[in-house]
Amino acid sequence: MKAHRKQPLYLAFLLHRVSGLALALFLPFHFYVLALSLQGNQKLDSFLHWSQLPLVKFAETGLVFLLAIHLLGGLRLLALENLPWSNAQKNYAAIAVASAFFVALGFLLRAF
């Protein structure tokens, strides 16, 4: 393994990229559900009934985590590019992951 891949900031980079890819894969499903709303109330209502299942709620929690990690990782990148470098960058990356976890946990607790 290359030395730079052992650094904590490489993990922050990887999380940002993977979360972006996962969100991009989710978008067609999201657009499909939006299209259901145009096809009539019955199809959308049946989907919304399905979305109340606990497994779907956990999947939504994962989605919220991906959104939060991608947002906070993007903010970290903006700070990295526009502010002077500091040794606290690793701490900022850890704070971003922890914040995303707590946002997702808050969503999960509110979902049930």
Backbone as XML, in Angstrom:
<?xml version="1.0"?>
<chain id="A" units="angstrom">
  <residue number="1" name="MET">
    <atom name="N" x="0.844" y="-1.178" z="0.000"/>
    <atom name="CA" x="0.000" y="0.000" z="0.000"/>
    <atom name="C" x="0.888" y="1.240" z="0.000"/>
  </residue>
  <residue number="2" name="LYS">
    <atom name="N" x="0.497" y="2.209" z="-0.806"/>
    <atom name="CA" x="1.272" y="3.441" z="-0.893"/>
    <atom name="C" x="1.144" y="4.218" z="0.408"/>
  </residue>
  <residue number="3" name="ALA">
    <atom name="N" x="2.189" y="4.966" z="0.731"/>
    <atom name="CA" x="2.244" y="5.660" z="2.023"/>
    <atom name="C" x="1.127" y="6.685" z="2.177"/>
  </residue>
  <residue number="4" name="HIS">
    <atom name="N" x="0.775" y="7.390" z="1.099"/>
    <atom name="CA" x="-0.259" y="8.421" z="1.230"/>
    <atom name="C" x="-1.636" y="7.823" z="1.523"/>
  </residue>
  <residue number="5" name="ARG">
    <atom name="N" x="-1.839" y="6.563" z="1.195"/>
    <atom name="CA" x="-3.136" y="5.939" z="1.445"/>
    <atom name="C" x="-3.320" y="5.548" z="2.902"/>
  </residue>
  <residue number="6" name="LYS">
    <atom name="N" x="-2.294" y="5.666" z="3.685"/>
    <atom name="CA" x="-2.384" y="5.372" z="5.115"/>
    <atom name="C" x="-2.741" y="6.618" z="5.925"/>
  </residue>
  <residue number="7" name="GLN">
    <atom name="N" x="-2.753" y="7.771" z="5.284"/>
    <atom name="CA" x="-3.032" y="9.027" z="5.969"/>
    <atom name="C" x="-4.539" y="9.182" z="6.221"/>
  </residue>
  <residue number="8" name="PRO">
    <atom name="N" x="-4.916" y="9.777" z="7.355"/>
    <atom name="CA" x="-6.345" y="9.973" z="7.648"/>
    <atom name="C" x="-7.049" y="10.858" z="6.610"/>
  </residue>
  <residue number="9" name="LEU">
    <atom name="N" x="-6.337" y="11.811" z="6.040"/>
    <atom name="CA" x="-6.974" y="12.681" z="5.059"/>
    <atom name="C" x="-7.277" y="11.947" z="3.755"/>
  </residue>
  <residue number="10" name="TYR">
    <atom name="N" x="-6.568" y="10.861" z="3.490"/>
    <atom name="CA" x="-6.906" y="10.045" z="2.326"/>
    <atom name="C" x="-8.265" y="9.388" z="2.548"/>
  </residue>
  <residue number="11" name="LEU">
    <atom name="N" x="-8.539" y="8.986" z="3.772"/>
    <atom name="CA" x="-9.840" y="8.419" z="4.097"/>
    <atom name="C" x="-10.941" y="9.469" z="3.901"/>
  </residue>
  <residue number="12" name="ALA">
    <atom name="N" x="-10.667" y="10.714" z="4.268"/>
    <atom name="CA" x="-11.642" y="11.786" z="4.056"/>
    <atom name="C" x="-11.893" y="11.973" z="2.559"/>
  </residue>
  <residue number="13" name="PHE">
    <atom name="N" x="-10.836" y="11.946" z="1.764"/>
    <atom name="CA" x="-10.973" y="12.037" z="0.315"/>
    <atom name="C" x="-11.809" y="10.881" z="-0.217"/>
  </residue>
  <residue number="14" name="LEU">
    <atom name="N" x="-11.509" y="9.684" z="0.252"/>
    <atom name="CA" x="-12.205" y="8.492" z="-0.220"/>
    <atom name="C" x="-13.689" y="8.524" z="0.165"/>
  </residue>
  <residue number="15" name="LEU">
    <atom name="N" x="-13.990" y="8.927" z="1.394"/>
    <atom name="CA" x="-15.383" y="9.033" z="1.828"/>
    <atom name="C" x="-16.148" y="10.037" z="0.977"/>
  </residue>
  <residue number="16" name="HIS">
    <atom name="N" x="-15.506" y="11.155" z="0.649"/>
    <atom name="CA" x="-16.160" y="12.172" z="-0.162"/>
    <atom name="C" x="-16.464" y="11.632" z="-1.556"/>
  </residue>
  <residue number="17" name="ARG">
    <atom name="N" x="-15.502" y="10.935" z="-2.154"/>
    <atom name="CA" x="-15.711" y="10.374" z="-3.490"/>
    <atom name="C" x="-16.758" y="9.270" z="-3.488"/>
  </residue>
  <residue number="18" name="VAL">
    <atom name="N" x="-16.680" y="8.372" z="-2.543"/>
    <atom name="CA" x="-17.628" y="7.249" z="-2.490"/>
    <atom name="C" x="-19.042" y="7.756" z="-2.197"/>
  </residue>
  <residue number="19" name="SER">
    <atom name="N" x="-19.165" y="8.725" z="-1.306"/>
    <atom name="CA" x="-20.499" y="9.258" z="-1.013"/>
    <atom name="C" x="-21.074" y="9.954" z="-2.244"/>
  </residue>
  <residue number="20" name="GLY">
    <atom name="N" x="-20.245" y="10.655" z="-2.997"/>
    <atom name="CA" x="-20.720" y="11.287" z="-4.221"/>
    <atom name="C" x="-21.194" y="10.269" z="-5.248"/>
  </residue>
  <residue number="21" name="LEU">
    <atom name="N" x="-20.442" y="9.188" z="-5.395"/>
    <atom name="CA" x="-20.847" y="8.136" z="-6.330"/>
    <atom name="C" x="-22.138" y="7.455" z="-5.880"/>
  </residue>
  <residue number="22" name="ALA">
    <atom name="N" x="-22.254" y="7.180" z="-4.594"/>
    <atom name="CA" x="-23.463" y="6.537" z="-4.082"/>
    <atom name="C" x="-24.684" y="7.445" z="-4.263"/>
  </residue>
  <residue number="23" name="LEU">
    <atom name="N" x="-24.511" y="8.730" z="-4.040"/>
    <atom name="CA" x="-25.620" y="9.661" z="-4.246"/>
    <atom name="C" x="-25.994" y="9.745" z="-5.723"/>
  </residue>
  <residue number="24" name="ALA">
    <atom name="N" x="-25.008" y="9.687" z="-6.598"/>
    <atom name="CA" x="-25.288" y="9.697" z="-8.032"/>
    <atom name="C" x="-26.042" y="8.438" z="-8.453"/>
  </residue>
  <residue number="25" name="LEU">
    <atom name="N" x="-25.749" y="7.313" z="-7.835"/>
    <atom name="CA" x="-26.478" y="6.080" z="-8.132"/>
    <atom name="C" x="-27.908" y="6.129" z="-7.597"/>
  </residue>
  <residue number="26" name="PHE">
    <atom name="N" x="-28.126" y="6.880" z="-6.542"/>
    <atom name="CA" x="-29.454" y="6.995" z="-5.951"/>
    <atom name="C" x="-30.372" y="7.906" z="-6.777"/>
  </residue>
  <residue number="27" name="LEU">
    <atom name="N" x="-29.824" y="8.868" z="-7.479"/>
    <atom name="CA" x="-30.643" y="9.857" z="-8.179"/>
    <atom name="C" x="-31.667" y="9.265" z="-9.148"/>
  </residue>
  <residue number="28" name="PRO">
    <atom name="N" x="-31.325" y="8.276" z="-9.973"/>
    <atom name="CA" x="-32.372" y="7.732" z="-10.857"/>
    <atom name="C" x="-33.560" y="7.147" z="-10.087"/>
  </residue>
  <residue number="29" name="PHE">
    <atom name="N" x="-33.309" y="6.514" z="-8.960"/>
    <atom name="CA" x="-34.395" y="5.992" z="-8.125"/>
    <atom name="C" x="-35.260" y="7.141" z="-7.609"/>
  </residue>
  <residue number="30" name="HIS">
    <atom name="N" x="-34.626" y="8.205" z="-7.207"/>
    <atom name="CA" x="-35.337" y="9.383" z="-6.713"/>
    <atom name="C" x="-36.219" y="9.974" z="-7.811"/>
  </residue>
  <residue number="31" name="PHE">
    <atom name="N" x="-35.681" y="10.073" z="-9.009"/>
    <atom name="CA" x="-36.463" y="10.605" z="-10.121"/>
    <atom name="C" x="-37.624" y="9.679" z="-10.480"/>
  </residue>
  <residue number="32" name="TYR">
    <atom name="N" x="-37.435" y="8.386" z="-10.335"/>
    <atom name="CA" x="-38.512" y="7.426" z="-10.569"/>
    <atom name="C" x="-39.660" y="7.670" z="-9.591"/>
  </residue>
  <residue number="33" name="VAL">
    <atom name="N" x="-39.330" y="7.887" z="-8.342"/>
    <atom name="CA" x="-40.369" y="8.135" z="-7.337"/>
    <atom name="C" x="-41.081" y="9.455" z="-7.629"/>
  </residue>
  <residue number="34" name="LEU">
    <atom name="N" x="-40.333" y="10.447" z="-8.071"/>
    <atom name="CA" x="-40.985" y="11.701" z="-8.452"/>
    <atom name="C" x="-41.932" y="11.492" z="-9.627"/>
  </residue>
  <residue number="35" name="ALA">
    <atom name="N" x="-41.539" y="10.631" z="-10.559"/>
    <atom name="CA" x="-42.405" y="10.327" z="-11.705"/>
    <atom name="C" x="-43.672" y="9.613" z="-11.256"/>
  </residue>
  <residue number="36" name="LEU">
    <atom name="N" x="-43.590" y="8.823" z="-10.195"/>
    <atom name="CA" x="-44.790" y="8.161" z="-9.668"/>
    <atom name="C" x="-45.843" y="9.178" z="-9.241"/>
  </residue>
  <residue number="37" name="SER">
    <atom name="N" x="-45.393" y="10.289" z="-8.715"/>
    <atom name="CA" x="-46.345" y="11.307" z="-8.272"/>
    <atom name="C" x="-47.089" y="11.921" z="-9.455"/>
  </residue>
  <residue number="38" name="LEU">
    <atom name="N" x="-46.481" y="11.888" z="-10.630"/>
    <atom name="CA" x="-47.151" y="12.413" z="-11.823"/>
    <atom name="C" x="-48.138" y="11.412" z="-12.418"/>
  </residue>
  <residue number="39" name="GLN">
    <atom name="N" x="-48.008" y="10.133" z="-12.048"/>
    <atom name="CA" x="-48.858" y="9.087" z="-12.608"/>
    <atom name="C" x="-50.151" y="8.879" z="-11.820"/>
  </residue>
  <residue number="40" name="GLY">
    <atom name="N" x="-50.259" y="9.519" z="-10.708"/>
    <atom name="CA" x="-51.500" y="9.396" z="-9.941"/>
    <atom name="C" x="-51.242" y="9.097" z="-8.483"/>
  </residue>
  <residue number="41" name="ASN">
    <atom name="N" x="-52.263" y="9.361" z="-7.696"/>
    <atom name="CA" x="-52.141" y="9.208" z="-6.249"/>
    <atom name="C" x="-51.976" y="7.756" z="-5.812"/>
  </residue>
  <residue number="42" name="GLN">
    <atom name="N" x="-52.602" y="6.831" z="-6.508"/>
    <atom name="CA" x="-52.582" y="5.431" z="-6.071"/>
    <atom name="C" x="-51.166" y="4.849" z="-6.124"/>
  </residue>
  <residue number="43" name="LYS">
    <atom name="N" x="-50.442" y="5.106" z="-7.198"/>
    <atom name="CA" x="-49.079" y="4.573" z="-7.310"/>
    <atom name="C" x="-48.158" y="5.207" z="-6.277"/>
  </residue>
  <residue number="44" name="LEU">
    <atom name="N" x="-48.291" y="6.506" z="-6.094"/>
    <atom name="CA" x="-47.445" y="7.182" z="-5.102"/>
    <atom name="C" x="-47.801" y="6.718" z="-3.691"/>
  </residue>
  <residue number="45" name="ASP">
    <atom name="N" x="-49.080" y="6.567" z="-3.401"/>
    <atom name="CA" x="-49.488" y="6.110" z="-2.071"/>
    <atom name="C" x="-48.970" y="4.712" z="-1.764"/>
  </residue>
  <residue number="46" name="SER">
    <atom name="N" x="-48.972" y="3.833" z="-2.756"/>
    <atom name="CA" x="-48.454" y="2.481" z="-2.516"/>
    <atom name="C" x="-46.952" y="2.522" z="-2.254"/>
  </residue>
  <residue number="47" name="PHE">
    <atom name="N" x="-46.246" y="3.394" z="-2.952"/>
    <atom name="CA" x="-44.811" y="3.525" z="-2.678"/>
    <atom name="C" x="-44.583" y="4.107" z="-1.290"/>
  </residue>
  <residue number="48" name="LEU">
    <atom name="N" x="-45.341" y="5.123" z="-0.934"/>
    <atom name="CA" x="-45.166" y="5.743" z="0.381"/>
    <atom name="C" x="-45.495" y="4.768" z="1.500"/>
  </residue>
  <residue number="49" name="HIS">
    <atom name="N" x="-46.436" y="3.891" z="1.265"/>
    <atom name="CA" x="-46.729" y="2.844" z="2.256"/>
    <atom name="C" x="-45.519" y="1.919" z="2.420"/>
  </residue>
  <residue number="50" name="TRP">
    <atom name="N" x="-44.909" y="1.534" z="1.300"/>
    <atom name="CA" x="-43.701" y="0.696" z="1.330"/>
    <atom name="C" x="-42.548" y="1.409" z="2.040"/>
  </residue>
  <residue number="51" name="SER">
    <atom name="N" x="-42.472" y="2.720" z="1.883"/>
    <atom name="CA" x="-41.349" y="3.463" z="2.461"/>
    <atom name="C" x="-41.421" y="3.563" z="3.986"/>
  </residue>
  <residue number="52" name="GLN">
    <atom name="N" x="-42.518" y="3.101" z="4.583"/>
    <atom name="CA" x="-42.636" y="3.121" z="6.039"/>
    <atom name="C" x="-42.022" y="1.894" z="6.709"/>
  </residue>
  <residue number="53" name="LEU">
    <atom name="N" x="-41.554" y="0.932" z="5.917"/>
    <atom name="CA" x="-40.937" y="-0.264" z="6.484"/>
    <atom name="C" x="-39.641" y="0.089" z="7.215"/>
  </residue>
  <residue number="54" name="PRO">
    <atom name="N" x="-39.324" y="-0.594" z="8.307"/>
    <atom name="CA" x="-38.109" y="-0.287" z="9.067"/>
    <atom name="C" x="-36.820" y="-0.395" z="8.244"/>
  </residue>
  <residue number="55" name="LEU">
    <atom name="N" x="-36.753" y="-1.380" z="7.351"/>
    <atom name="CA" x="-35.548" y="-1.517" z="6.529"/>
    <atom name="C" x="-35.346" y="-0.297" z="5.635"/>
  </residue>
  <residue number="56" name="VAL">
    <atom name="N" x="-36.441" y="0.236" z="5.120"/>
    <atom name="CA" x="-36.355" y="1.433" z="4.277"/>
    <atom name="C" x="-35.928" y="2.629" z="5.122"/>
  </residue>
  <residue number="57" name="LYS">
    <atom name="N" x="-36.412" y="2.713" z="6.342"/>
    <atom name="CA" x="-36.003" y="3.807" z="7.235"/>
    <atom name="C" x="-34.504" y="3.754" z="7.515"/>
  </residue>
  <residue number="58" name="PHE">
    <atom name="N" x="-33.962" y="2.543" z="7.700"/>
    <atom name="CA" x="-32.517" y="2.419" z="7.906"/>
    <atom name="C" x="-31.757" y="2.819" z="6.646"/>
  </residue>
  <residue number="59" name="ALA">
    <atom name="N" x="-32.301" y="2.459" z="5.484"/>
    <atom name="CA" x="-31.665" y="2.859" z="4.226"/>
    <atom name="C" x="-31.703" y="4.377" z="4.067"/>
  </residue>
  <residue number="60" name="GLU">
    <atom name="N" x="-32.799" y="4.999" z="4.461"/>
    <atom name="CA" x="-32.882" y="6.460" z="4.420"/>
    <atom name="C" x="-31.862" y="7.091" z="5.359"/>
  </residue>
  <residue number="61" name="THR">
    <atom name="N" x="-31.632" y="6.447" z="6.493"/>
    <atom name="CA" x="-30.610" y="6.940" z="7.418"/>
    <atom name="C" x="-29.236" y="6.898" z="6.754"/>
  </residue>
  <residue number="62" name="GLY">
    <atom name="N" x="-28.963" y="5.820" z="6.041"/>
    <atom name="CA" x="-27.706" y="5.743" z="5.297"/>
    <atom name="C" x="-27.612" y="6.834" z="4.247"/>
  </residue>
  <residue number="63" name="LEU">
    <atom name="N" x="-28.729" y="7.143" z="3.605"/>
    <atom name="CA" x="-28.747" y="8.211" z="2.613"/>
    <atom name="C" x="-28.463" y="9.571" z="3.256"/>
  </residue>
  <residue number="64" name="VAL">
    <atom name="N" x="-29.079" y="9.806" z="4.399"/>
    <atom name="CA" x="-28.825" y="11.061" z="5.116"/>
    <atom name="C" x="-27.349" y="11.141" z="5.524"/>
  </residue>
  <residue number="65" name="PHE">
    <atom name="N" x="-26.775" y="10.011" z="5.958"/>
    <atom name="CA" x="-25.355" y="9.993" z="6.303"/>
    <atom name="C" x="-24.511" y="10.336" z="5.074"/>
  </residue>
  <residue number="66" name="LEU">
    <atom name="N" x="-24.834" y="9.735" z="3.933"/>
    <atom name="CA" x="-24.073" y="10.026" z="2.711"/>
    <atom name="C" x="-24.196" y="11.497" z="2.319"/>
  </residue>
  <residue number="67" name="LEU">
    <atom name="N" x="-25.398" y="12.048" z="2.428"/>
    <atom name="CA" x="-25.579" y="13.467" z="2.118"/>
    <atom name="C" x="-24.768" y="14.353" z="3.056"/>
  </residue>
  <residue number="68" name="ALA">
    <atom name="N" x="-24.824" y="14.033" z="4.349"/>
    <atom name="CA" x="-24.097" y="14.844" z="5.325"/>
    <atom name="C" x="-22.588" y="14.714" z="5.139"/>
  </residue>
  <residue number="69" name="ILE">
    <atom name="N" x="-22.104" y="13.506" z="4.891"/>
    <atom name="CA" x="-20.657" y="13.323" z="4.732"/>
    <atom name="C" x="-20.179" y="14.004" z="3.458"/>
  </residue>
  <residue number="70" name="HIS">
    <atom name="N" x="-20.999" y="13.983" z="2.418"/>
    <atom name="CA" x="-20.606" y="14.637" z="1.172"/>
    <atom name="C" x="-20.620" y="16.160" z="1.337"/>
  </residue>
  <residue number="71" name="LEU">
    <atom name="N" x="-21.628" y="16.671" z="2.016"/>
    <atom name="CA" x="-21.691" y="18.115" z="2.266"/>
    <atom name="C" x="-20.521" y="18.578" z="3.119"/>
  </residue>
  <residue number="72" name="LEU">
    <atom name="N" x="-20.293" y="17.897" z="4.223"/>
    <atom name="CA" x="-19.218" y="18.320" z="5.124"/>
    <atom name="C" x="-17.842" y="18.082" z="4.509"/>
  </residue>
  <residue number="73" name="GLY">
    <atom name="N" x="-17.694" y="17.017" z="3.724"/>
    <atom name="CA" x="-16.437" y="16.809" z="3.018"/>
    <atom name="C" x="-16.189" y="17.885" z="1.981"/>
  </residue>
  <residue number="74" name="GLY">
    <atom name="N" x="-17.248" y="18.328" z="1.315"/>
    <atom name="CA" x="-17.115" y="19.428" z="0.360"/>
    <atom name="C" x="-16.736" y="20.725" z="1.046"/>
  </residue>
  <residue number="75" name="LEU">
    <atom name="N" x="-17.323" y="20.987" z="2.202"/>
    <atom name="CA" x="-16.943" y="22.184" z="2.960"/>
    <atom name="C" x="-15.490" y="22.110" z="3.415"/>
  </residue>
  <residue number="76" name="ARG">
    <atom name="N" x="-15.045" y="20.905" z="3.795"/>
    <atom name="CA" x="-13.648" y="20.728" z="4.184"/>
    <atom name="C" x="-12.730" y="21.009" z="3.002"/>
  </residue>
  <residue number="77" name="LEU">
    <atom name="N" x="-13.133" y="20.551" z="1.824"/>
    <atom name="CA" x="-12.318" y="20.816" z="0.631"/>
    <atom name="C" x="-12.265" y="22.302" z="0.299"/>
  </residue>
  <residue number="78" name="LEU">
    <atom name="N" x="-13.394" y="22.989" z="0.443"/>
    <atom name="CA" x="-13.391" y="24.431" z="0.211"/>
    <atom name="C" x="-12.460" y="25.140" z="1.187"/>
  </residue>
  <residue number="79" name="ALA">
    <atom name="N" x="-12.501" y="24.719" z="2.429"/>
    <atom name="CA" x="-11.592" y="25.312" z="3.421"/>
    <atom name="C" x="-10.143" y="24.993" z="3.082"/>
  </residue>
  <residue number="80" name="LEU">
    <atom name="N" x="-9.902" y="23.775" z="2.636"/>
    <atom name="CA" x="-8.540" y="23.358" z="2.277"/>
    <atom name="C" x="-7.993" y="24.201" z="1.136"/>
  </residue>
  <residue number="81" name="GLU">
    <atom name="N" x="-8.839" y="24.499" z="0.163"/>
    <atom name="CA" x="-8.388" y="25.247" z="-0.999"/>
    <atom name="C" x="-8.290" y="26.746" z="-0.750"/>
  </residue>
  <residue number="82" name="ASN">
    <atom name="N" x="-9.088" y="27.276" z="0.153"/>
    <atom name="CA" x="-9.172" y="28.725" z="0.304"/>
    <atom name="C" x="-8.569" y="29.276" z="1.591"/>
  </residue>
  <residue number="83" name="LEU">
    <atom name="N" x="-8.228" y="28.411" z="2.511"/>
    <atom name="CA" x="-7.636" y="28.865" z="3.766"/>
    <atom name="C" x="-6.207" y="28.341" z="3.862"/>
  </residue>
  <residue number="84" name="PRO">
    <atom name="N" x="-5.385" y="28.990" z="4.673"/>
    <atom name="CA" x="-4.012" y="28.479" z="4.815"/>
    <atom name="C" x="-4.001" y="27.092" z="5.462"/>
  </residue>
  <residue number="85" name="TRP">
    <atom name="N" x="-3.036" y="26.283" z="5.057"/>
    <atom name="CA" x="-2.906" y="24.917" z="5.583"/>
    <atom name="C" x="-2.590" y="24.955" z="7.066"/>
  </residue>
  <residue number="86" name="SER">
    <atom name="N" x="-3.187" y="24.028" z="7.800"/>
    <atom name="CA" x="-2.869" y="23.891" z="9.214"/>
    <atom name="C" x="-2.802" y="22.412" z="9.546"/>
  </residue>
  <residue number="87" name="ASN">
    <atom name="N" x="-2.168" y="22.106" z="10.638"/>
    <atom name="CA" x="-2.073" y="20.718" z="11.071"/>
    <atom name="C" x="-3.400" y="20.181" z="11.607"/>
  </residue>
  <residue number="88" name="ALA">
    <atom name="N" x="-4.364" y="21.069" z="11.763"/>
    <atom name="CA" x="-5.666" y="20.657" z="12.291"/>
    <atom name="C" x="-6.574" y="20.059" z="11.213"/>
  </residue>
  <residue number="89" name="GLN">
    <atom name="N" x="-6.086" y="19.937" z="9.984"/>
    <atom name="CA" x="-6.923" y="19.404" z="8.902"/>
    <atom name="C" x="-7.450" y="18.002" z="9.232"/>
  </residue>
  <residue number="90" name="LYS">
    <atom name="N" x="-6.626" y="17.191" z="9.890"/>
    <atom name="CA" x="-7.072" y="15.845" z="10.264"/>
    <atom name="C" x="-8.221" y="15.918" z="11.263"/>
  </residue>
  <residue number="91" name="ASN">
    <atom name="N" x="-8.138" y="16.879" z="12.166"/>
    <atom name="CA" x="-9.216" y="17.062" z="13.141"/>
    <atom name="C" x="-10.501" y="17.507" z="12.452"/>
  </residue>
  <residue number="92" name="TYR">
    <atom name="N" x="-10.374" y="18.387" z="11.464"/>
    <atom name="CA" x="-11.554" y="18.846" z="10.735"/>
    <atom name="C" x="-12.218" y="17.696" z="9.987"/>
  </residue>
  <residue number="93" name="ALA">
    <atom name="N" x="-11.421" y="16.817" z="9.429"/>
    <atom name="CA" x="-11.971" y="15.650" z="8.727"/>
    <atom name="C" x="-12.704" y="14.736" z="9.712"/>
  </residue>
  <residue number="94" name="ALA">
    <atom name="N" x="-12.136" y="14.528" z="10.890"/>
    <atom name="CA" x="-12.779" y="13.691" z="11.905"/>
    <atom name="C" x="-14.075" y="14.336" z="12.402"/>
  </residue>
  <residue number="95" name="ILE">
    <atom name="N" x="-14.062" y="15.643" z="12.550"/>
    <atom name="CA" x="-15.268" y="16.358" z="12.976"/>
    <atom name="C" x="-16.351" y="16.231" z="11.914"/>
  </residue>
  <residue number="96" name="ALA">
    <atom name="N" x="-15.968" y="16.277" z="10.642"/>
    <atom name="CA" x="-16.941" y="16.140" z="9.553"/>
    <atom name="C" x="-17.603" y="14.770" z="9.588"/>
  </residue>
  <residue number="97" name="VAL">
    <atom name="N" x="-16.823" y="13.725" z="9.785"/>
    <atom name="CA" x="-17.392" y="12.366" z="9.847"/>
    <atom name="C" x="-18.280" y="12.217" z="11.079"/>
  </residue>
  <residue number="98" name="ALA">
    <atom name="N" x="-17.823" y="12.702" z="12.210"/>
    <atom name="CA" x="-18.628" y="12.598" z="13.435"/>
    <atom name="C" x="-19.921" y="13.395" z="13.306"/>
  </residue>
  <residue number="99" name="SER">
    <atom name="N" x="-19.862" y="14.579" z="12.711"/>
    <atom name="CA" x="-21.061" y="15.393" z="12.517"/>
    <atom name="C" x="-22.052" y="14.681" z="11.604"/>
  </residue>
  <residue number="100" name="ALA">
    <atom name="N" x="-21.550" y="14.081" z="10.527"/>
    <atom name="CA" x="-22.425" y="13.348" z="9.617"/>
    <atom name="C" x="-23.088" y="12.176" z="10.331"/>
  </residue>
  <residue number="101" name="PHE">
    <atom name="N" x="-22.336" y="11.497" z="11.175"/>
    <atom name="CA" x="-22.895" y="10.378" z="11.941"/>
    <atom name="C" x="-24.023" y="10.860" z="12.845"/>
  </residue>
  <residue number="102" name="PHE">
    <atom name="N" x="-23.819" y="11.984" z="13.533"/>
    <atom name="CA" x="-24.840" y="12.475" z="14.449"/>
    <atom name="C" x="-26.064" y="13.006" z="13.708"/>
  </residue>
  <residue number="103" name="VAL">
    <atom name="N" x="-25.870" y="13.593" z="12.535"/>
    <atom name="CA" x="-27.017" y="14.015" z="11.726"/>
    <atom name="C" x="-27.837" y="12.798" z="11.324"/>
  </residue>
  <residue number="104" name="ALA">
    <atom name="N" x="-27.166" y="11.747" z="10.857"/>
    <atom name="CA" x="-27.868" y="10.522" z="10.454"/>
    <atom name="C" x="-28.554" y="9.866" z="11.656"/>
  </residue>
  <residue number="105" name="LEU">
    <atom name="N" x="-27.901" y="9.861" z="12.799"/>
    <atom name="CA" x="-28.503" y="9.291" z="14.000"/>
    <atom name="C" x="-29.740" y="10.074" z="14.413"/>
  </residue>
  <residue number="106" name="GLY">
    <atom name="N" x="-29.662" y="11.404" z="14.324"/>
    <atom name="CA" x="-30.825" y="12.229" z="14.629"/>
    <atom name="C" x="-31.987" y="11.939" z="13.694"/>
  </residue>
  <residue number="107" name="PHE">
    <atom name="N" x="-31.674" y="11.717" z="12.413"/>
    <atom name="CA" x="-32.724" y="11.361" z="11.463"/>
    <atom name="C" x="-33.333" y="10.017" z="11.823"/>
  </residue>
  <residue number="108" name="LEU">
    <atom name="N" x="-32.505" y="9.058" z="12.173"/>
    <atom name="CA" x="-32.994" y="7.721" z="12.516"/>
    <atom name="C" x="-33.912" y="7.781" z="13.731"/>
  </residue>
  <residue number="109" name="LEU">
    <atom name="N" x="-33.508" y="8.527" z="14.748"/>
    <atom name="CA" x="-34.331" y="8.619" z="15.950"/>
    <atom name="C" x="-35.653" y="9.314" z="15.658"/>
  </residue>
  <residue number="110" name="ARG">
    <atom name="N" x="-35.628" y="10.265" z="14.760"/>
    <atom name="CA" x="-36.862" y="10.986" z="14.410"/>
    <atom name="C" x="-37.764" y="10.134" z="13.513"/>
  </residue>
  <residue number="111" name="ALA">
    <atom name="N" x="-37.167" y="9.218" z="12.751"/>
    <atom name="CA" x="-37.936" y="8.403" z="11.811"/>
    <atom name="C" x="-38.826" y="7.388" z="12.521"/>
  </residue>
  <residue number="112" name="PHE">
    <atom name="N" x="-38.462" y="6.990" z="13.724"/>
    <atom name="CA" x="-39.258" y="5.973" z="14.424"/>
    <atom name="C" x="-40.044" y="6.550" z="15.537"/>
  </residue>
</chain>
